[in-house]
Structure formats: C-alpha cells, structure tokens
C-alpha cells in the first residue's frame, strides 16, 4: 500500500485478496477514533484529513489502511523470507490490530459504497468513519468436570459463578488452572431450578442467591465468603401456585444496617410477586417494606439440613419465612423474564419499575409502588428470555423462532401506550430456540445468546448480524441452555452437563 500527495490510499488487494482495478472510483473518508476507546488513544489516533479509498472497499481493507497509517505491522509479513533482510526497524513495529468501523452509527458490513447508499448518505462529501479495535472471537479457556445433570441457569456475581441444575442443586465455580472447580454445593430444591439471581449486601459482605424451581418453591441462600459457606436464608411462600420461572433481586440504601433488598418473581401461570428480602439485620428491623406496605410478614423457623451430601448448612438452624408484599396476575402465561428498570437518578435507591416478558407474546413495565402496568407491548412471538441493557430500559428478548429482538421500554415516568415504541429484529442466525440472552455489563452495544442449536453468539446491536459464533456444547444434539458474563469472560452451560469458560 502507498500514500500519495493527495492522501489517496489505493491498496492493491481487497479483503478477499482480489486485485483491485486502480482506475475504479474512489470515495473520500475521514477516520475518527471512536470515543469508546479510552486506553492508548495517542497510539491509535489518526489525522482527520479526508483521504480517498476504493469505493467497494470493505472492513478488512479499511483495517489494513488504518494499520498502515499507524505504522503497525502485518502478522503475515513476519513469515515473508524477504522481510528477514529488511532493516531492524521493521521488527520494532507494533503488531497489526483488526479494526471495526461505524458509518452513521452502524457497523460496516457491506462494501463502503453499498453501505452509504443503503443509509442514504451522499458521497459528494467525505464520509466519516469511526474506528475502534474489533472484538475478538470468544476463546475457550477452561471447563468444569461433568456434572450429574443438565445446567439450567447461571449467574456471575462478585468473582463467582452460580449455577442451578436440573437436579435442584446450586453450585459455585471458581477458576483453578485450566479447569473450573466446583466450590459450595447445596441441594436447594426437589425439582429442576428454572431461575437464579444474586446480589452482594455491602453492609454484611454476604451474597444472597435466589432460586426458583419447578417444584413451586422460591428460596434465598446466603453465601459467607469469609467462611466459604452457603446456607439457607429464607423461604418465600404465598405468592405463587405454580412453577417459579423467573426471579430478579435488587438492592438499595447505603450505610451500615439500612441496606434493603427486594425481589420479584414470576411463575408459569403469569403470576408476579414482589418480596422484601431479609437482610443481615432483619431480626432487628423486619418490617421495612417497599412503599410502606404493611404486608410482607416474616417469621423465623427452626429447620434441620437433612441433605447429607451438601457442603453447606443452615445458619444456626434459623430460617426466615417471607410473605409477598404484592402479588398480581401480570400475564396470561409463563413469565419467562424479569428485569428491574434502569435507575439513572441514584444508584443507592431501589428501582421504581419492573420489566416483564412472557410466553403470551407481551412485554410490560410495572410501577412497583402501585403495581400498575404503565406500558404494554405486544409482540408476535413467545418471549423465552429477557435481558436489560446496562444503561437504559432497552431490552433484548429471545424466541423459539431463532430470533433476537430489541425493545425500547423507556417511559416518561407516567406511562404510555407503547404505540410509538417499535421493536428491532436482528437477523435470524440461530437454528433453534433461543434459550438465554444476556447484555454485557460493561458495553451497552454488546449482548450474547445461547440456543438449543448448541451455539453461543456474541452480537453488537449496531449490526443485524452476530459478531462471532462458537460451539458451546460438546456433542451434536446437545442444547446450550444458559450463559453469564464474567470479568472478561463468558460462561455457558447446557445439556452436556459441563460449564464452559470463554475469554473475550
């Protein structure tokens, strides 16, 4: 590649290695480093003066141009025999980086001229391309031993992975070399665990893990990291009459003793319940409720842990029994996903809204204090899973039709009909039921999905196509059922009974 006095860049080959006609038309572009790049900006920033590039250039060709302008080497050049005789300066060049490009806030996935035409952009003026290092494919870095039964659900919290199995057992996992080692194990239910949620109480350093099961029970366990002990914390009764299919914990308050935790749960019949979660000081102040409701009664009971195979036990035999604050029939069928609304005003206050998704094709926003539905959206497919974006009330849902959909569920605080809110459907990529979906906790544009087709896919919502697809199960026919984002990793589990860890 060479650069002319007119800042014209004309690579001799395109991204597929095909020779480019040097007489072809050109498009002027300006390269701007994306504001999302916060580290080493001085090493990646380019002058913003426009330059000419082939009109049909694609992402890979643009990436080669940016690396050339940054004076970064090409890995393929290292294997060239002629390069061994070059000056030593060539060996000091930094390695090349694969870049991604945004045109009008959309990821570039077509030839440049086609993308500009589809977006209705004029090429008479220089196109502005934002560039940033591309997200690399997930790389498998470890896995657990084979477990006794299917891995149904999982969640990552505070450095630990929590999983719930079809055998009703809660397990924790931590990395040990290339293998994920199981830590605490406790038999929590007599039926398969269908949902899990966790949070860490800053006032007590305890992690609460809520699980719901097909045996119609809903419980929380408390994990003491200092003792490495998982114990039954509370039993929640009176809110549901069928299998518990979804659960979500939320915390608010700050300072010693005044932290509060609440929980939402949904069942197979469409029932929705809100609960107060007893905290570390619940024996002293067990009547603090959301919105000042007088319900949510708690009682203490003595219970023996009769599971001889468990590595955990109840704390001093005292179990809290909790009644719901509120319970309503929110949907006409299974509530398959719950998410607390985004709280932009204060991170220390309890969320005021709750987002729900159901097999009745509906999505709703509930005002928690009044338990009124303030927004209802009707889709065309069953909602099998739901996850909220980390910085807004935009949610992603999965469906049996192999499709991922995005929904804008933001309200003005007074509700709305939803007539102005449309969904965006990503390109159908999975080949079977989308079993789980989760938004990245650090990147509001990235989410991941798993499917009964046994794959794990990573998406950037600025493109309708997935960024990467990896095999998440060991054998053909195995189903991938759940996933969780960790610190720089994605975990997955399914019918092959093995937890897998992928580096991002």
ZISULBEL-V962761 format. One record per run of one state. SS is the DSSP state (@ for helix, = for strand, . for the rest). FROM is the first residue (numbers start at 0). LEN is the number of residues. Records with the same first field share a line. If there is no record, write none. Layout:
BEGIN
SS=FROM-LEN  FROM-LEN
END
This chain:
BEGIN
.=0-2  3-4  9-3  13-5  19-6  33-7  44-6  54-4  69-3  73-1  79-1  85-2  92-2  95-3  103-2  107-4  118-8  133-5  144-6  157-2  165-3  176-2  187-5  201-4  213-4  224-4  236-7  252-7  267-3  277-12  292-5  302-15  322-3  329-5  340-12  358-3  367-4  378-6  388-5  398-5  408-14  425-8  439-6  451-3  460-5  471-8  485-3  494-5  503-1
==2-1  7-2  12-1  18-1  25-8  50-4  72-1  94-1  98-5  105-2  126-7  138-6  150-7  159-6  168-8  178-9  192-9  205-8  217-7  228-8  243-9  259-8  270-7  297-5  317-5  325-4  334-6  352-6  361-6  371-7  384-4  393-5  403-5  422-3  433-6  445-6  454-6  465-6  479-6  488-6  499-4
@=40-4  58-11  74-5  80-5  87-5  111-7  289-3
END
